[in-house]
Amino acid sequence: MAPPSKKRSHSASENSAGSGRPKRIKKANGIKPKPKSGKIVRLDDLAWKEVSMPDRLDDVEGFFGLEEVVDVEVIREDGAVKFVKIGTENDESPEQDVNEAIDDGDDEEEDPEEWGGIDDDITTTEPESTEAKSPSPAPTRPKSALKKSKLTPNPSAVDHELSTLSFSLLNSETTEEDIALPAWSPMHLSPSTLCALAHLKFTHPTPIQSSAIPLILSGSSLIGKASTGSGKTLAFGIPILETYLSSLPTTTDSNPTTGKAILPKDRKLTALIIAPTRELAHQITKHLTELCYYTDLKLVTITGGLSVQKQQRLLDNGVDVIVATPGRLWEIVSEGQGWVEKLRNVKMLVLDEADRVLEEGHFKEVTQILSLMDAESGDSSDEESDEEDAKEKVFGGGDVEKKANRKREKSRQAKSNFTSSTNNSKKKEQERQTLVFSATFHKSLQQKLSGKSFKKSWSSSGNGGDLLSSSESMEYLLKKLKFKQKPEWIDVDPLHAVAEKVKEGIVECGNMEKDLYLYYILLRYPSRTLIFTNSITSVKRLVPMLNHLLSTSSSEGEGGGNRVFPLHSQLPQKSRLRSIERFSGLPHPKLNNQNYQPTILVATDVAARGLDIPSVSLVIHYHLPRTADMYVHRSGRTGRSSATSNPATFGSSIILCAPGEAAAMARLVGKIHADTNTAGKGGQLTNIGVDRNIIPKIRKRVDLAKKISDAHIVKQKISKDEDWLRSAAEDLGIDISDSEVAKISGRDKKGDRSKNKGRGSGAGTSKEEIEKWKCELKVELSKKVNLGFSMRYLTSGVGGVNLADHLLRGGGHGGILGAERREVVEEMMR
Ligand SMILES: Nc1ncnc2c1ncn2[C@@H]1O[C@H](COP(=O)(O)OP(=O)(O)OP(=O)(O)O)[C@@H](O)[C@H]1O
């Protein structure tokens, strides 16, 4: 995934007192305690405008996509907060009043959706007031743009989504000649689509795009399975855009200033895209924003983490495509407000990463949403009941008996809705296409949801793996999604669970030597690398250790020359964003970018699905993944975009395998490559050779780095515990001295040495000792390794070796791997 760009976020209205974030509301000049004139308006009716933010995340302290509103006063009337629209610049209340008054319950709560925040935001490709910002007129309609010699982008798209994307290349103007893309011509795409594809340099469709787009454009529903990074997003994104364009009225009024078509706010929704996590929803939004760059399509992302009120406001302003996570979407839909009806009329429903969307946890909300969409329109009682239930869920409480009655009534209604939806099925299906995409379909999902009969069908398939075969996937999805007509099934590469451009291997090592071998791999193949672990603790331990070993000498900027960044669910959102941004290699304003070095991200499985970061060459499984599909998704963070066979775009996935993991490893390989002959080009992952001459030379530095980082972690833990102790003592009104705190926490009076056992190896370490280790490490790192070049050269990234490239070309390992290991590599190549 590319790093998130500027986002709409906490408006003044959403910054409740409890949120801890300052409220921002732009004031007009002059101060008055109460407006003399002006009318009370709904919060949603105010003219919110996005506040311009610097691109770098560091400088905005979390205010991504801050919005402001002018000429409005916030007052309290009968205890309620009200908004008064004022006409003159003299009508404004003191800021203090404003801040006190605004408290509309920002729900910056943690959403259960797993990613929890790469994008726990709402984004739209179109600001509510684009007119004032537009530097140049945008085309009113893509169709009319066809006739122009030049296509002009929709400037709002640039403002909102593209500042940090590869699509910055879209900024140039394009002529008609530039958009001749013969490989796409059989699909008869509109000029604005072709123009965006040309700018993106997507000269050829990927296999899933070639197969899926014509079928979807012909009106079919579809289940599409294709490996990770194969371009599934545009496989449904392009037909959505084409459907939107073809549905535009031939004549529309247009805004005289911007030239943009004025479309009715209550226009039909073109598509609803459901993704399992916020992060994925955000990524889809970005991909589609890039694609829709030359159109006025309005895209809104609905995920947890922001106030429902604000999301409702954006939706009410007219929307063409919604990208949503199930939990928040259900929350909004169950609020009523006409959204049920709009969803019922949606033309295209997409489930991306369908196996995950239909997984337990999301299953209930998705089913509820699908049931509502299938239910006959005009049946409002169910809607009301849902709304009440949703409210109850949020606010709790309620009369038990009433609740039980309502439940019974709701169940009756639901039954009748299901019946009517079946009766109505033909009509609905004609109106709506259902598109389902994933790289994997997991067996346990099917078993969980389908009962014994399915289990039987599964075992009779003879497939020992836990990824579903084509027929089983089809059967399962047909049942689950209630397709009214048989959807088309596309599996562009049934033989490969893992993307073909991902070369797989293992490095065998001792139980206690994983850190050593990890470091070896990072030295040997310096490239943008994603390391997956099974625990947050491991991420916390590995990041400082690797930074001690790999960071540059630069001390400029925050984090100095660190090259290794963490990503896990316990990190605050801002840190997650920053980690991804740094890992993505965006230039840091405070660092000398000429000294850019390949970056490393150490992550838990929160990063396994959906991250589309360019040029990730290497994925390392520090721990064996828990499931086969997780292995597929983790590995799929490299070797992305199957439209090109350029070896530079190949990637490698390496499992660090300790003897204790060998049996599980064998099972995993069996599952993933049950039907193929392809993994290590012989049904197994290939053993990657390790030069045993290098290992002893780097062992000492790894040991030192480990000791230093362990000691720091323990000290941090002690300091945290002591802070907690002091604050608890203060709360209880107990006087506690530093020595008592040190005693309880296990630290002695000097503050250096712990008497407390059980805090791990670093607990008894003095500052002097740590300094000594650091000096020793420095000396070790400056030593040349006896291979004719220094380790400094290896770590510099200059002349770095691309593992996949070398494996593909069958060469380049002589100096490092040794002759006996070359045979293994050659075996892998066959
Ligand atoms: N026709 C194309 N030519 C070149 N690159 C493409 C093309 N279509 C998509 N891409 C790029 O390929 C990358 C992977 O696309 P996308 O994220 O849609 O893959 P995916 O199949 O959804 O992967 P995953 O299953 O991991 O989510 C993206 O960076 C996208 O911009």
The ligand as a Tripos MOL2 file, in Angstrom:
@<TRIPOS>MOLECULE
LIG
   31    33     1     0     0
SMALL
NO_CHARGES

@<TRIPOS>ATOM
      1 N1         -2.5280   -3.0320  -15.7130 N.pl3     1 LIG1
      2 C1         -1.6070   -2.7870  -14.8070 C.ar      1 LIG1
      3 N2         -0.3310   -2.5850  -15.1940 N.ar      1 LIG1
      4 C2          0.6500   -2.3400  -14.2890 C.ar      1 LIG1
      5 N3          0.4250   -2.2470  -12.9480 N.ar      1 LIG1
      6 C3         -0.8390   -2.4380  -12.5180 C.ar      1 LIG1
      7 C4         -1.9090   -2.7110  -13.4100 C.ar      1 LIG1
      8 N4         -3.0400   -2.8260  -12.6770 N.ar      1 LIG1
      9 C5         -2.6970   -2.6380  -11.3860 C.ar      1 LIG1
     10 N5         -1.3760   -2.3930  -11.2870 N.ar      1 LIG1
     11 C6         -0.6160   -2.1430  -10.0430 C.3       1 LIG1
     12 O1         -0.3570   -3.3980   -9.4490 O.3       1 LIG1
     13 C7         -0.2880   -3.2450   -8.0390 C.3       1 LIG1
     14 C8         -1.1340   -4.3080   -7.3570 C.3       1 LIG1
     15 O2         -2.4990   -4.0620   -7.6160 O.3       1 LIG1
     16 P1         -3.6450   -4.3980   -6.5560 P.3       1 LIG1
     17 O3         -3.3250   -3.7860   -5.2490 O.co2     1 LIG1
     18 O4         -4.9320   -4.1040   -7.1960 O.co2     1 LIG1
     19 O5         -3.4320   -5.9560   -6.4270 O.3       1 LIG1
     20 P2         -4.3660   -7.0280   -5.7350 P.3       1 LIG1
     21 O6         -4.5290   -8.1200   -6.7190 O.co2     1 LIG1
     22 O7         -5.5970   -6.4010   -5.1980 O.co2     1 LIG1
     23 O8         -3.4090   -7.4950   -4.5440 O.3       1 LIG1
     24 P3         -3.7610   -8.0710   -3.0860 P.3       1 LIG1
     25 O9         -4.4550   -9.3870   -3.3180 O.co2     1 LIG1
     26 O10        -2.4280   -8.2420   -2.4520 O.co2     1 LIG1
     27 O11        -4.6000   -7.0450   -2.4020 O.co2     1 LIG1
     28 C9         -0.7380   -1.8420   -7.7110 C.3       1 LIG1
     29 O12         0.3790   -1.0550   -7.3990 O.3       1 LIG1
     30 C10        -1.3920   -1.3740   -8.9850 C.3       1 LIG1
     31 O13        -1.2600    0.0140   -9.1500 O.3       1 LIG1
@<TRIPOS>BOND
     1     1     2 1
     2     2     3 ar
     3     2     7 ar
     4     3     4 ar
     5     4     5 ar
     6     5     6 ar
     7     6     7 ar
     8     6    10 ar
     9     7     8 ar
    10     8     9 ar
    11     9    10 ar
    12    10    11 1
    13    11    12 1
    14    11    30 1
    15    12    13 1
    16    13    14 1
    17    13    28 1
    18    14    15 1
    19    15    16 1
    20    16    17 2
    21    16    18 1
    22    16    19 1
    23    19    20 1
    24    20    21 2
    25    20    22 1
    26    20    23 1
    27    23    24 1
    28    24    25 2
    29    24    26 1
    30    24    27 1
    31    28    29 1
    32    28    30 1
    33    30    31 1
@<TRIPOS>SUBSTRUCTURE
     1 LIG1         1 GROUP 0 **** ****
